[in-house]
Amino acid sequence: MTLLERLPQETDRMYALRTIRENIIDLGLAPGSQISENELAAQMGLSRTPVREAIMELARVKIIQVVPQKRSTVAMIDYDMVEQAQFMRYTLECAVVELVCRMITPEGVLRLEENVHLQQFYMQNGYYENIRGLDDKFHETLFELAQKMQIYTLMQNLLIHFDRVRRMSLDSVKDLKIVQDHALILDAIKRGDAAGARTIMQTHLTRYRFDESAIREKYPQYFEK
């Protein structure tokens, strides 16, 4: 498991939740792997209570399966849960990008431009492992610019099902189009083209469907039979 740097004012429970969540997405805690409260607490330097609370919170969105008196297990890929997470993200982000087109400021444009330029640099130079963090930040920035950060925070746990598949696509799909999508979304925002931005976002958020066969071919052991 990869330990994350503690953020300022982050509680033990918040740190445990963020660390476990990110390791599930990055496959440090792979689908089907067993996890122990004691072991996780020792690795993170925490007591068992915040770790248990984090595990139960993730169990509520079915990304961790808890069996009393036994070790918990990271859930296998379940495309029904991926679809539900994708539906939520699709519904919210298509509305958010339309809001951004109406609310965008020069400072907001600059923040999005810097993000997209970095993505293009990493893509052109083959640093694909750096793209996911920038991808996440691009979408988070859209919620921030639309003044909807509380919604963004609330949707994160369910989105773990979607984000885990998206992480796999960065390894298994050769023709990545996410950076191009972000550039096109930014162009539409700069033009104030809400309908165009929504259309591109719709395509962007459904690309994982096209990637499913490639992901299954590379990671067959991670899917429900």
N, C-alpha and C positions, 0 to 999 in steps of 0.2 A: 504494500500500500504506500502511496506517495503522500507525505505529510505536507500540508499547505502552510504558508506563513499566516500567523494569526493577525487578523485585522484589528485596528484600533477600536476599542469599546465593544468588541465582539464577546458575547457570553460563551460559557463552556458549551451550552447546548447548541448555540448558533454555529460555533466552530466545528463541533462534532457533526452536525447536520451537513454543513458545507463540505467538509472533508469526505465524509462517506458518499455524499451525492456525487462529487466530482470524480471520485475513484470508481464509482459504478459507471459513470458515463465514459471514462477513459479506459475502462476494462481492467483497471488495477484490481477491482473486485468484479470478476467476470460472472456472467450468467451461470447459475448453477453452483457457484462456490459457496462454501459455508463460512459464516462469520460468527465470531464470539465477542460478547460484550466485554469480557475480561481482557481479551487480546487487543481489541480496538482501543479500549481505555488505556491500557499500558503503552501502546504505541503513540497515542496522542498526549499522554501525560495527564489524563483526566480521571475523575472518579467514574464509577459505573453509571451513576444516575443520569448525567447529561447524554451519555452514549445510548443508554436504554431509551431515553426520551426521543432521541434522534431516530433510532431504529423504529420505534412505534409510529412516529410521524410518517416515515417512509413506508411502513407497512400499510398505513391507511390508503395509500395510493397504489398498493399492490406491487411495489418494486422490490420489496423484501417480504419473504414469507416467514412468519414467526410460528414456531411449534413450541409450546410450553415444555420446559425442562430439557430442551434440546437446543442445539445451535440453530440460529436463523440461516436462511438461504437467500441468496440474491436470485430474483425471479428470472426465468428464461425469457427470451424475446417472445412477447405475445402481441401479434399484430392487431388484435382487437383493442388492446390498450394503446398501442401506437396510434391507431386510427382515432381513438377518443382524444388523445393528447393533441394530435394534428388538427382535429376539428376545432378544438378550443383555440389553438394558436392561429389557425386560418381565420376564424371568425373575428378574433380580437385584432390581429395585426393588419388585416385588410381595412378595418375601420380606422385603426391608428394612423396608418400611412396617409389616408385621406385627410385626417385632422392635421397632420404635419404639413401637408401641402398648403393648408389655409393659415397655419400658425408659424411657419418657418421664418427665421430671422437670419441675417448675414452671419452671425456667430454660429448658429445652428448648421448652416450650410458648410462653414469652415470645418466644424467638428466631423461632419459626415465625409467631407472631401479627404481629410487627413486619414480617416479610417480606411476608406476605399483605396487610396494611393498606397498605403501600407500593404493591404491585401494584394494589390496588383504586383507590388515589388516581391512579396514572398512567393506568389504564384509563379512569376517569371523566373525566379531563382531556385525554385524547387523546395522551398521551405514550407511544405504543406502542413507540418505539425503546428505552425504558428497561426494558421488561418482560422481555426475554430474559435480561438479566443477573440479574434477581431470580428468574426461573424457574430458571436454572442454580443459583443459590445455595440456593433452596428444596430442590432435590433433593440437592445436596451436603450440606446440613445434615441431611437424613434419614440419609445414610450415616454422617455424623459421630456423630449421636445413637445410631445402631445399632452404633457402634464398628467400622465396616467401611470406613475411609478408604483402606486399601491397595487394596481391590477397586475403589473409585471411581477411584483414580489409574490403575490398570491398564486400565480400560475406556475411557479418554478417547479414545485414538487411533482405535479402531474406530468409536466413536460419532460421529465427525466426519461420516460419511455421513448419519446420522440428523439430527444437529444442523443440517447445511446445509439440509435440506429443512424442518426446523422453523423455521429463520430465514426461509425464503421464505414460509412460511405466515403469518407475522406481517404480511407486506406484501400478500398476495393474498387472504386469507380475511377477510371482513367480520365474520362472527359468531364472534368469538373466545371460546372457553369455558375457556381454560386457567386464568384467574384464578379463575373459579367452581369449577373442579375442585380447585384448591389449597385454597380455603376449605372445601370439603366434606371433603377429605382431613384437614385440620386438625381439623375438628369430630369426625370419627371417631376420630382419635388422642386427642383430649381425653376422649372417652367410653370409650377403651380398646377400641373396636370393631375388632378386627383383621380380621375377615371383611369388614366394611363398608369399611374403609380399602383393603383389597386390591381389592375390586370397583370402587371409584372409580378407583384407580390403573390398573386394567386398561383402563377406559374412556379415561382420560386419555392413556395411552401408545399407544393405537391411533387417536387422532383424526386423525393425519396421513393415514391411509388415506382418510378422508372428504374430506381436503383435496386429494388428488392432482389431480383434474380442474382445480381452480382454479389450482393451482401450475403445471400444464402449460400452461394457457391464458395465464398471464402470462409464463412463462419457457420457451417451447418450444425456444429455442436452447440450453438447458442440458441437455437430455435426450438419452440415446442413441437413435438412430433405430431 
